[in-house]
């Protein structure tokens, strides 16, 4: 379906918007249309024991538009986070949606996403420190944030998916980190805090 309609979509969209589509959008379509097709490159695998050959088509390795490459990357990222990054403590998953004017601003000026995220994380960490009964210099929170730029309808929708430790770390008497469990703010509490 994409192969049949991509060129017509691009030809229709550019005149109606009065501007050429950004190159990265066209590149995404082109990469998706070549993903997994042997004619665009492949690797030949051969079993050393039986001599059986198998052809493995190259993938686009994109994460924005291609569902199979995006799903593979999400699975690899999730495994890495669970195995090597996130400690074995309670964690809360949340999605922070932003007001539409802020989404548009962050899309136009992506360098502002980091400062906005830093403010949000400071607010959440302050909430967790208060819930744990600690001062700002006595503990530290932790979070992993993934910035998503599109909604399920491929519409512009910058929002933040994050995993927040449900508590904070402080230095124990022996100098080792000690985790103090404290409830992360719910989505409603977070919106009230911000």
N, C-alpha and C positions, 0 to 999 in steps of 0.2 A: 504494500500500500504506500509506504514512504517512497519507494523507488518510482512508483507510477505518478505520484503527486508532488514530489519535492520541487522539481523545476517549475511547475505551475504555481506552487505556493510562493516560491521566491519571486517569480515574475509578477504575481498578483500583489504581493505584500509591498514590494519596493515602490511601485507607483502610488499605491493608496496611502503610504506613509510619507511619501515625498523624499525619502532618503534610502540610500543603499543599505541593505542588511550588513551588520558587522561581519568581518571576515571570519571570526571565530564561530559564528552560527553556520555559515556555509561550510566551514571545515568540519564541524560536527556532523552535518548531514552527509558529506562526502565520506568521512571515516566510517560512519554507521553503515552506509551502503556497500562498503568494501569489507566490513567485518565478517570473518568466518567464511569467506569465499575463496576457494582454492586458487582461482585465477589471479588473485591479488597477492599471492605468496603463501607458502606453506613450508612445513618442516616434515621430512620423511623420518619416521621412527622405525627401527628394525630390531626385532627380538634376536638377541645373540644366540639363543638356543635353537629356536625353530625356524628362524629366518623370515618370519611373517613381517610384512611391511604395513605401516599405517601412516596415512597422511594427516597432518594436523594443520589446519588453516590458521593463518595469523589472525589475531584479534586486534581491534582498534585500540584497546586499552584506555578507552575514554570512560569517564565516569558521569558525564552530564546526561547524555541522551541514550546511549546504548544500554538496554536493560541487562543483557548477559554480562557485559564487562563491568557495569555498575554494581551488579549483584556480587560478582566475584570480588571486586575491590572492597565492598562493604563487609563481606564475610572475612576477608583477610585482615581488614582493619579491626573488626570486632575481636577476632582471635588474638591479635597482637595486644589490644588493650586489656583483655582478660588475662592473658598469660604473662604479660611483661610490664604493664603500666599501672593498672588500678590495684591498690592493695585489697586484701580480703577483709573489708569492713563494709558496713551498710552504705549503699549508694542509691541515690534517687535520680531517675531519668525524668527530664522535663523538656518541654519545647517552649521557647519564648518567642511569641509572635510580636511583631512591632507594628505601631500605627502606620497606616498607608503613607502619609507624607514622609515619615522617617525611612520607610522602605525605599521610596523613590530617591531620597537624598543619598542613602547609602549605596544604591545602585549607581548613581551618577558619580559619587565620590567614595569609592571603596576603601580609601585610606582611613575613613572615619569609622569603619566597622570595629577595628581594634579598640579605639578609645571608648566606644559605646559598650563593648563587651567588658572592658576593664571596670567601668562604672558599675555595671550589673554585678560583676563578680565581687567587687568591694562591698556592695550592699548585702549580697548573700553571705559573704564571709563575716561581716559585722553582725548579721542576724545569728549566725551559728555561734560566734564567740559569745554573744549575749546569752544565748540559750545554754551554753556550757558554763556560764558564769566567769568568763575570762575577759581580761582587758585586751586591747588591740595588739599589744606587744607580747602577749603571753601564749598565743597560739596561731595556727595557720590552717586554712582550709585547702581544699583541692578540688579541681574540676577539669574535665575534658570537654571541649566545645567543638562541634562541627557546624560550620556555617553552610546553610543550604540557601541557594539563591532562587530556586524555582519551586512553585507549588505543583500539585499533582496534575494540573492542567497545562503545565509548561508555561505558566504565567509568572511574571516577576513577583516574587514573594520572599524577600530576604527574611529568614528566621533562623533561630539558633537552637540546635539540638545539643543538649548537654547532659553529662553525668556529673553529679555533685556528690562529694562525700557527705554522708549524713552525720557530720560531726567535724571535729577539728583535731589537729595534732598539737601537742605541747611537749616540751622537753621534760622527761621524767627526772627523778632525783639523781639517777645514775647517768643522765645525759642522753639516754636513748629516747626516741620518740614514743609518746604514749597517746593512744587515740581516745578521745572523749566523745561519746555518742551524743548527738543533739539533732533534733529534727530539722531538716531543711525546710524552707518556707514552701507551702503549697503554691500552686499557680496563682490563686486568688491573693494569698499573702504577699507573694512577690510583686504582683501588680500594685498592691497597696503600698508596698515599701518604695517602689520606684515612683 
